[in-house]
Amino acid sequence: MKESLLDIVCCPLDKEELDLEVDEREDGEVLAGTLTCTECGETYPIEDGIPNLLPPDMREESPA
């Protein structure tokens, strides 16, 4: 995910801004991390460079 996408993505629940926390970056792209809503505090994972912006009740849980 390119950091410039933060200008256009928002929380699907309340349409507020998202804060980015980067865990892994390569060639200017975020490969792993978390997006956190500035209003409701919901978190959205970034895995393999793809942000999962589905609401929490619609996400599949990863096998443990």
PDB file of N, CA, C and O in Angstrom:
ATOM      1  N   MET A   1       0.844  -1.167   0.000  1.00  0.00           N
ATOM      2  CA  MET A   1       0.000   0.000   0.000  1.00  0.00           C
ATOM      3  C   MET A   1       0.892   1.234   0.000  1.00  0.00           C
ATOM      4  O   MET A   1       1.846   1.319   0.774  1.00  0.00           O
ATOM      5  N   LYS A   2       0.590   2.155  -0.839  1.00  0.00           N
ATOM      6  CA  LYS A   2       1.323   3.420  -0.852  1.00  0.00           C
ATOM      7  C   LYS A   2       0.738   4.345   0.222  1.00  0.00           C
ATOM      8  O   LYS A   2      -0.478   4.415   0.405  1.00  0.00           O
ATOM      9  N   GLU A   3       1.620   5.045   0.920  1.00  0.00           N
ATOM     10  CA  GLU A   3       1.162   5.952   1.974  1.00  0.00           C
ATOM     11  C   GLU A   3       0.256   7.057   1.441  1.00  0.00           C
ATOM     12  O   GLU A   3      -0.558   7.602   2.187  1.00  0.00           O
ATOM     13  N   SER A   4       0.388   7.388   0.173  1.00  0.00           N
ATOM     14  CA  SER A   4      -0.462   8.438  -0.411  1.00  0.00           C
ATOM     15  C   SER A   4      -1.938   8.042  -0.410  1.00  0.00           C
ATOM     16  O   SER A   4      -2.802   8.910  -0.533  1.00  0.00           O
ATOM     17  N   LEU A   5      -2.244   6.756  -0.274  1.00  0.00           N
ATOM     18  CA  LEU A   5      -3.640   6.312  -0.202  1.00  0.00           C
ATOM     19  C   LEU A   5      -4.343   6.820   1.051  1.00  0.00           C
ATOM     20  O   LEU A   5      -5.572   6.855   1.091  1.00  0.00           O
ATOM     21  N   LEU A   6      -3.594   7.212   2.066  1.00  0.00           N
ATOM     22  CA  LEU A   6      -4.207   7.738   3.283  1.00  0.00           C
ATOM     23  C   LEU A   6      -5.036   8.986   3.006  1.00  0.00           C
ATOM     24  O   LEU A   6      -5.927   9.332   3.781  1.00  0.00           O
ATOM     25  N   ASP A   7      -4.736   9.663   1.892  1.00  0.00           N
ATOM     26  CA  ASP A   7      -5.499  10.858   1.530  1.00  0.00           C
ATOM     27  C   ASP A   7      -6.911  10.516   1.056  1.00  0.00           C
ATOM     28  O   ASP A   7      -7.798  11.370   1.090  1.00  0.00           O
ATOM     29  N   ILE A   8      -7.128   9.270   0.612  1.00  0.00           N
ATOM     30  CA  ILE A   8      -8.437   8.925   0.063  1.00  0.00           C
ATOM     31  C   ILE A   8      -9.182   7.835   0.828  1.00  0.00           C
ATOM     32  O   ILE A   8     -10.395   7.703   0.664  1.00  0.00           O
ATOM     33  N   VAL A   9      -8.492   7.048   1.660  1.00  0.00           N
ATOM     34  CA  VAL A   9      -9.194   6.002   2.413  1.00  0.00           C
ATOM     35  C   VAL A   9      -9.673   6.562   3.748  1.00  0.00           C
ATOM     36  O   VAL A   9      -9.071   7.479   4.307  1.00  0.00           O
ATOM     37  N   CYS A  10     -10.767   5.992   4.245  1.00  0.00           N
ATOM     38  CA  CYS A  10     -11.303   6.413   5.536  1.00  0.00           C
ATOM     39  C   CYS A  10     -11.922   5.199   6.231  1.00  0.00           C
ATOM     40  O   CYS A  10     -12.089   4.142   5.623  1.00  0.00           O
ATOM     41  N   CYS A  11     -12.251   5.359   7.483  1.00  0.00           N
ATOM     42  CA  CYS A  11     -12.883   4.306   8.268  1.00  0.00           C
ATOM     43  C   CYS A  11     -14.242   3.973   7.644  1.00  0.00           C
ATOM     44  O   CYS A  11     -15.047   4.876   7.418  1.00  0.00           O
ATOM     45  N   PRO A  12     -14.510   2.699   7.364  1.00  0.00           N
ATOM     46  CA  PRO A  12     -15.798   2.336   6.764  1.00  0.00           C
ATOM     47  C   PRO A  12     -16.973   2.482   7.733  1.00  0.00           C
ATOM     48  O   PRO A  12     -18.127   2.508   7.306  1.00  0.00           O
ATOM     49  N   LEU A  13     -16.689   2.576   9.013  1.00  0.00           N
ATOM     50  CA  LEU A  13     -17.763   2.672  10.000  1.00  0.00           C
ATOM     51  C   LEU A  13     -18.264   4.099  10.186  1.00  0.00           C
ATOM     52  O   LEU A  13     -19.472   4.333  10.228  1.00  0.00           O
ATOM     53  N   ASP A  14     -17.332   5.064  10.298  1.00  0.00           N
ATOM     54  CA  ASP A  14     -17.762   6.436  10.576  1.00  0.00           C
ATOM     55  C   ASP A  14     -17.151   7.483   9.635  1.00  0.00           C
ATOM     56  O   ASP A  14     -17.329   8.685   9.830  1.00  0.00           O
ATOM     57  N   LYS A  15     -16.435   7.010   8.620  1.00  0.00           N
ATOM     58  CA  LYS A  15     -15.870   7.878   7.569  1.00  0.00           C
ATOM     59  C   LYS A  15     -14.834   8.878   8.073  1.00  0.00           C
ATOM     60  O   LYS A  15     -14.621   9.918   7.451  1.00  0.00           O
ATOM     61  N   GLU A  16     -14.193   8.569   9.192  1.00  0.00           N
ATOM     62  CA  GLU A  16     -13.153   9.445   9.735  1.00  0.00           C
ATOM     63  C   GLU A  16     -11.778   9.032   9.208  1.00  0.00           C
ATOM     64  O   GLU A  16     -11.639   7.988   8.570  1.00  0.00           O
ATOM     65  N   GLU A  17     -10.768   9.858   9.478  1.00  0.00           N
ATOM     66  CA  GLU A  17      -9.404   9.608   9.015  1.00  0.00           C
ATOM     67  C   GLU A  17      -8.801   8.387   9.706  1.00  0.00           C
ATOM     68  O   GLU A  17      -9.223   7.985  10.790  1.00  0.00           O
ATOM     69  N   LEU A  18      -7.795   7.810   9.036  1.00  0.00           N
ATOM     70  CA  LEU A  18      -7.079   6.658   9.576  1.00  0.00           C
ATOM     71  C   LEU A  18      -5.625   7.035   9.830  1.00  0.00           C
ATOM     72  O   LEU A  18      -5.003   7.726   9.023  1.00  0.00           O
ATOM     73  N   ASP A  19      -5.085   6.572  10.964  1.00  0.00           N
ATOM     74  CA  ASP A  19      -3.662   6.734  11.268  1.00  0.00           C
ATOM     75  C   ASP A  19      -2.948   5.460  10.862  1.00  0.00           C
ATOM     76  O   ASP A  19      -3.482   4.363  11.032  1.00  0.00           O
ATOM     77  N   LEU A  20      -1.737   5.598  10.323  1.00  0.00           N
ATOM     78  CA  LEU A  20      -0.952   4.468   9.845  1.00  0.00           C
ATOM     79  C   LEU A  20       0.145   4.116  10.834  1.00  0.00           C
ATOM     80  O   LEU A  20       0.875   4.991  11.300  1.00  0.00           O
ATOM     81  N   GLU A  21       0.259   2.833  11.153  1.00  0.00           N
ATOM     82  CA  GLU A  21       1.387   2.305  11.926  1.00  0.00           C
ATOM     83  C   GLU A  21       2.065   1.264  11.048  1.00  0.00           C
ATOM     84  O   GLU A  21       1.454   0.251  10.706  1.00  0.00           O
ATOM     85  N   VAL A  22       3.317   1.500  10.679  1.00  0.00           N
ATOM     86  CA  VAL A  22       4.037   0.637   9.749  1.00  0.00           C
ATOM     87  C   VAL A  22       4.853  -0.392  10.516  1.00  0.00           C
ATOM     88  O   VAL A  22       5.633  -0.049  11.405  1.00  0.00           O
ATOM     89  N   ASP A  23       4.663  -1.666  10.159  1.00  0.00           N
ATOM     90  CA  ASP A  23       5.479  -2.745  10.715  1.00  0.00           C
ATOM     91  C   ASP A  23       6.571  -3.172   9.734  1.00  0.00           C
ATOM     92  O   ASP A  23       7.669  -3.551  10.142  1.00  0.00           O
ATOM     93  N   GLU A  24       6.256  -3.108   8.424  1.00  0.00           N
ATOM     94  CA  GLU A  24       7.221  -3.506   7.401  1.00  0.00           C
ATOM     95  C   GLU A  24       7.026  -2.649   6.160  1.00  0.00           C
ATOM     96  O   GLU A  24       5.905  -2.433   5.700  1.00  0.00           O
ATOM     97  N   ARG A  25       8.154  -2.165   5.627  1.00  0.00           N
ATOM     98  CA  ARG A  25       8.123  -1.294   4.446  1.00  0.00           C
ATOM     99  C   ARG A  25       9.193  -1.775   3.471  1.00  0.00           C
ATOM    100  O   ARG A  25      10.277  -2.189   3.881  1.00  0.00           O
ATOM    101  N   GLU A  26       8.876  -1.717   2.172  1.00  0.00           N
ATOM    102  CA  GLU A  26       9.853  -2.097   1.158  1.00  0.00           C
ATOM    103  C   GLU A  26       9.629  -1.259  -0.090  1.00  0.00           C
ATOM    104  O   GLU A  26       8.504  -1.152  -0.577  1.00  0.00           O
ATOM    105  N   ASP A  27      10.687  -0.669  -0.603  1.00  0.00           N
ATOM    106  CA  ASP A  27      10.626   0.148  -1.821  1.00  0.00           C
ATOM    107  C   ASP A  27       9.531   1.206  -1.765  1.00  0.00           C
ATOM    108  O   ASP A  27       8.840   1.434  -2.758  1.00  0.00           O
ATOM    109  N   GLY A  28       9.368   1.851  -0.619  1.00  0.00           N
ATOM    110  CA  GLY A  28       8.396   2.921  -0.476  1.00  0.00           C
ATOM    111  C   GLY A  28       6.965   2.483  -0.291  1.00  0.00           C
ATOM    112  O   GLY A  28       6.069   3.325  -0.243  1.00  0.00           O
ATOM    113  N   GLU A  29       6.722   1.188  -0.184  1.00  0.00           N
ATOM    114  CA  GLU A  29       5.363   0.681   0.020  1.00  0.00           C
ATOM    115  C   GLU A  29       5.249   0.029   1.396  1.00  0.00           C
ATOM    116  O   GLU A  29       6.192  -0.602   1.873  1.00  0.00           O
ATOM    117  N   VAL A  30       4.099   0.185   2.021  1.00  0.00           N
ATOM    118  CA  VAL A  30       3.832  -0.449   3.313  1.00  0.00           C
ATOM    119  C   VAL A  30       3.364  -1.875   3.046  1.00  0.00           C
ATOM    120  O   VAL A  30       2.329  -2.081   2.411  1.00  0.00           O
ATOM    121  N   LEU A  31       4.119  -2.856   3.527  1.00  0.00           N
ATOM    122  CA  LEU A  31       3.761  -4.256   3.323  1.00  0.00           C
ATOM    123  C   LEU A  31       2.962  -4.811   4.487  1.00  0.00           C
ATOM    124  O   LEU A  31       2.113  -5.683   4.299  1.00  0.00           O
ATOM    125  N   ALA A  32       3.226  -4.316   5.687  1.00  0.00           N
ATOM    126  CA  ALA A  32       2.513  -4.795   6.871  1.00  0.00           C
ATOM    127  C   ALA A  32       2.366  -3.641   7.848  1.00  0.00           C
ATOM    128  O   ALA A  32       3.243  -2.787   7.975  1.00  0.00           O
ATOM    129  N   GLY A  33       1.229  -3.642   8.534  1.00  0.00           N
ATOM    130  CA  GLY A  33       0.981  -2.595   9.515  1.00  0.00           C
ATOM    131  C   GLY A  33      -0.478  -2.556   9.903  1.00  0.00           C
ATOM    132  O   GLY A  33      -1.219  -3.521   9.721  1.00  0.00           O
ATOM    133  N   THR A  34      -0.872  -1.416  10.445  1.00  0.00           N
ATOM    134  CA  THR A  34      -2.239  -1.254  10.939  1.00  0.00           C
ATOM    135  C   THR A  34      -2.721   0.148  10.627  1.00  0.00           C
ATOM    136  O   THR A  34      -1.974   1.121  10.737  1.00  0.00           O
ATOM    137  N   LEU A  35      -3.987   0.236  10.235  1.00  0.00           N
ATOM    138  CA  LEU A  35      -4.674   1.512  10.090  1.00  0.00           C
ATOM    139  C   LEU A  35      -5.645   1.622  11.257  1.00  0.00           C
ATOM    140  O   LEU A  35      -6.408   0.693  11.521  1.00  0.00           O
ATOM    141  N   THR A  36      -5.620   2.758  11.959  1.00  0.00           N
ATOM    142  CA  THR A  36      -6.480   2.951  13.122  1.00  0.00           C
ATOM    143  C   THR A  36      -7.322   4.197  12.929  1.00  0.00           C
ATOM    144  O   THR A  36      -6.806   5.259  12.580  1.00  0.00           O
ATOM    145  N   CYS A  37      -8.635   4.061  13.158  1.00  0.00           N
ATOM    146  CA  CYS A  37      -9.548   5.191  13.018  1.00  0.00           C
ATOM    147  C   CYS A  37      -9.270   6.209  14.119  1.00  0.00           C
ATOM    148  O   CYS A  37      -9.119   5.854  15.287  1.00  0.00           O
ATOM    149  N   THR A  38      -9.206   7.488  13.723  1.00  0.00           N
ATOM    150  CA  THR A  38      -8.937   8.550  14.689  1.00  0.00           C
ATOM    151  C   THR A  38     -10.144   8.836  15.574  1.00  0.00           C
ATOM    152  O   THR A  38      -9.997   9.454  16.628  1.00  0.00           O
ATOM    153  N   GLU A  39     -11.333   8.398  15.167  1.00  0.00           N
ATOM    154  CA  GLU A  39     -12.551   8.672  15.928  1.00  0.00           C
ATOM    155  C   GLU A  39     -12.979   7.483  16.799  1.00  0.00           C
ATOM    156  O   GLU A  39     -13.074   7.612  18.019  1.00  0.00           O
ATOM    157  N   CYS A  40     -13.237   6.329  16.174  1.00  0.00           N
ATOM    158  CA  CYS A  40     -13.783   5.186  16.923  1.00  0.00           C
ATOM    159  C   CYS A  40     -12.705   4.238  17.440  1.00  0.00           C
ATOM    160  O   CYS A  40     -12.986   3.411  18.307  1.00  0.00           O
ATOM    161  N   GLY A  41     -11.470   4.338  16.924  1.00  0.00           N
ATOM    162  CA  GLY A  41     -10.382   3.506  17.410  1.00  0.00           C
ATOM    163  C   GLY A  41     -10.326   2.113  16.803  1.00  0.00           C
ATOM    164  O   GLY A  41      -9.471   1.314  17.184  1.00  0.00           O
ATOM    165  N   GLU A  42     -11.218   1.802  15.866  1.00  0.00           N
ATOM    166  CA  GLU A  42     -11.193   0.485  15.214  1.00  0.00           C
ATOM    167  C   GLU A  42      -9.903   0.350  14.413  1.00  0.00           C
ATOM    168  O   GLU A  42      -9.420   1.324  13.835  1.00  0.00           O
ATOM    169  N   THR A  43      -9.345  -0.864  14.379  1.00  0.00           N
ATOM    170  CA  THR A  43      -8.104  -1.103  13.653  1.00  0.00           C
ATOM    171  C   THR A  43      -8.357  -1.991  12.444  1.00  0.00           C
ATOM    172  O   THR A  43      -9.229  -2.861  12.453  1.00  0.00           O
ATOM    173  N   TYR A  44      -7.567  -1.743  11.405  1.00  0.00           N
ATOM    174  CA  TYR A  44      -7.663  -2.478  10.153  1.00  0.00           C
ATOM    175  C   TYR A  44      -6.257  -2.928   9.765  1.00  0.00           C
ATOM    176  O   TYR A  44      -5.354  -2.100   9.649  1.00  0.00           O
ATOM    177  N   PRO A  45      -6.065  -4.229   9.564  1.00  0.00           N
ATOM    178  CA  PRO A  45      -4.720  -4.737   9.260  1.00  0.00           C
ATOM    179  C   PRO A  45      -4.305  -4.475   7.818  1.00  0.00           C
ATOM    180  O   PRO A  45      -5.140  -4.388   6.917  1.00  0.00           O
ATOM    181  N   ILE A  46      -2.998  -4.352   7.623  1.00  0.00           N
ATOM    182  CA  ILE A  46      -2.401  -4.309   6.285  1.00  0.00           C
ATOM    183  C   ILE A  46      -1.533  -5.556   6.196  1.00  0.00           C
ATOM    184  O   ILE A  46      -0.593  -5.719   6.973  1.00  0.00           O
ATOM    185  N   GLU A  47      -1.845  -6.435   5.251  1.00  0.00           N
ATOM    186  CA  GLU A  47      -1.085  -7.675   5.066  1.00  0.00           C
ATOM    187  C   GLU A  47      -0.697  -7.804   3.607  1.00  0.00           C
ATOM    188  O   GLU A  47      -1.535  -7.637   2.720  1.00  0.00           O
ATOM    189  N   ASP A  48       0.566  -8.099   3.355  1.00  0.00           N
ATOM    190  CA  ASP A  48       1.085  -8.232   1.989  1.00  0.00           C
ATOM    191  C   ASP A  48       0.791  -6.991   1.153  1.00  0.00           C
ATOM    192  O   ASP A  48       0.563  -7.091  -0.053  1.00  0.00           O
ATOM    193  N   GLY A  49       0.796  -5.812   1.797  1.00  0.00           N
ATOM    194  CA  GLY A  49       0.594  -4.554   1.099  1.00  0.00           C
ATOM    195  C   GLY A  49      -0.856  -4.210   0.822  1.00  0.00           C
ATOM    196  O   GLY A  49      -1.136  -3.219   0.148  1.00  0.00           O
ATOM    197  N   ILE A  50      -1.798  -5.023   1.338  1.00  0.00           N
ATOM    198  CA  ILE A  50      -3.219  -4.801   1.062  1.00  0.00           C
ATOM    199  C   ILE A  50      -3.955  -4.474   2.360  1.00  0.00           C
ATOM    200  O   ILE A  50      -3.980  -5.296   3.276  1.00  0.00           O
ATOM    201  N   PRO A  51      -4.557  -3.279   2.449  1.00  0.00           N
ATOM    202  CA  PRO A  51      -5.333  -2.950   3.650  1.00  0.00           C
ATOM    203  C   PRO A  51      -6.687  -3.664   3.625  1.00  0.00           C
ATOM    204  O   PRO A  51      -7.376  -3.663   2.605  1.00  0.00           O
ATOM    205  N   ASN A  52      -7.060  -4.271   4.749  1.00  0.00           N
ATOM    206  CA  ASN A  52      -8.362  -4.925   4.881  1.00  0.00           C
ATOM    207  C   ASN A  52      -9.299  -3.939   5.561  1.00  0.00           C
ATOM    208  O   ASN A  52      -9.278  -3.791   6.783  1.00  0.00           O
ATOM    209  N   LEU A  53     -10.120  -3.265   4.764  1.00  0.00           N
ATOM    210  CA  LEU A  53     -11.002  -2.229   5.288  1.00  0.00           C
ATOM    211  C   LEU A  53     -12.434  -2.720   5.486  1.00  0.00           C
ATOM    212  O   LEU A  53     -13.369  -1.923   5.561  1.00  0.00           O
ATOM    213  N   LEU A  54     -12.593  -4.038   5.568  1.00  0.00           N
ATOM    214  CA  LEU A  54     -13.916  -4.565   5.893  1.00  0.00           C
ATOM    215  C   LEU A  54     -14.243  -4.250   7.344  1.00  0.00           C
ATOM    216  O   LEU A  54     -13.352  -4.270   8.194  1.00  0.00           O
ATOM    217  N   PRO A  55     -15.512  -3.959   7.643  1.00  0.00           N
ATOM    218  CA  PRO A  55     -15.894  -3.779   9.043  1.00  0.00           C
ATOM    219  C   PRO A  55     -15.575  -5.056   9.828  1.00  0.00           C
ATOM    220  O   PRO A  55     -15.591  -6.150   9.264  1.00  0.00           O
ATOM    221  N   PRO A  56     -15.289  -4.922  11.112  1.00  0.00           N
ATOM    222  CA  PRO A  56     -14.838  -6.064  11.926  1.00  0.00           C
ATOM    223  C   PRO A  56     -15.755  -7.283  11.860  1.00  0.00           C
ATOM    224  O   PRO A  56     -15.265  -8.412  11.850  1.00  0.00           O
ATOM    225  N   ASP A  57     -17.053  -7.087  11.815  1.00  0.00           N
ATOM    226  CA  ASP A  57     -17.959  -8.234  11.797  1.00  0.00           C
ATOM    227  C   ASP A  57     -18.010  -8.946  10.442  1.00  0.00           C
ATOM    228  O   ASP A  57     -18.634 -10.000  10.325  1.00  0.00           O
ATOM    229  N   MET A  58     -17.364  -8.384   9.424  1.00  0.00           N
ATOM    230  CA  MET A  58     -17.358  -9.004   8.107  1.00  0.00           C
ATOM    231  C   MET A  58     -16.012  -9.655   7.769  1.00  0.00           C
ATOM    232  O   MET A  58     -15.883 -10.289   6.721  1.00  0.00           O
ATOM    233  N   ARG A  59     -15.019  -9.508   8.634  1.00  0.00           N
ATOM    234  CA  ARG A  59     -13.687 -10.071   8.385  1.00  0.00           C
ATOM    235  C   ARG A  59     -13.658 -11.533   8.761  1.00  0.00           C
ATOM    236  O   ARG A  59     -14.294 -11.958   9.726  1.00  0.00           O
ATOM    237  N   GLU A  60     -12.899 -12.308   7.975  1.00  0.00           N
ATOM    238  CA  GLU A  60     -12.633 -13.693   8.354  1.00  0.00           C
ATOM    239  C   GLU A  60     -11.471 -13.684   9.322  1.00  0.00           C
ATOM    240  O   GLU A  60     -10.476 -12.988   9.119  1.00  0.00           O
ATOM    241  N   GLU A  61     -11.609 -14.455  10.363  1.00  0.00           N
ATOM    242  CA  GLU A  61     -10.518 -14.560  11.326  1.00  0.00           C
ATOM    243  C   GLU A  61      -9.424 -15.436  10.759  1.00  0.00           C
ATOM    244  O   GLU A  61      -9.707 -16.459  10.135  1.00  0.00           O
ATOM    245  N   SER A  62      -8.177 -15.049  10.966  1.00  0.00           N
ATOM    246  CA  SER A  62      -7.043 -15.855  10.527  1.00  0.00           C
ATOM    247  C   SER A  62      -6.947 -17.091  11.401  1.00  0.00           C
ATOM    248  O   SER A  62      -7.177 -17.016  12.608  1.00  0.00           O
ATOM    249  N   PRO A  63      -6.605 -18.244  10.798  1.00  0.00           N
ATOM    250  CA  PRO A  63      -6.421 -19.425  11.643  1.00  0.00           C
ATOM    251  C   PRO A  63      -5.224 -19.235  12.569  1.00  0.00           C
ATOM    252  O   PRO A  63      -4.183 -18.726  12.155  1.00  0.00           O
ATOM    253  N   ALA A  64      -5.380 -19.639  13.799  1.00  0.00           N
ATOM    254  CA  ALA A  64      -4.332 -19.426  14.801  1.00  0.00           C
ATOM    255  C   ALA A  64      -3.248 -20.471  14.715  1.00  0.00           C
ATOM    256  O   ALA A  64      -2.292 -20.434  15.489  1.00  0.00           O
TER     257      ALA A  64
END
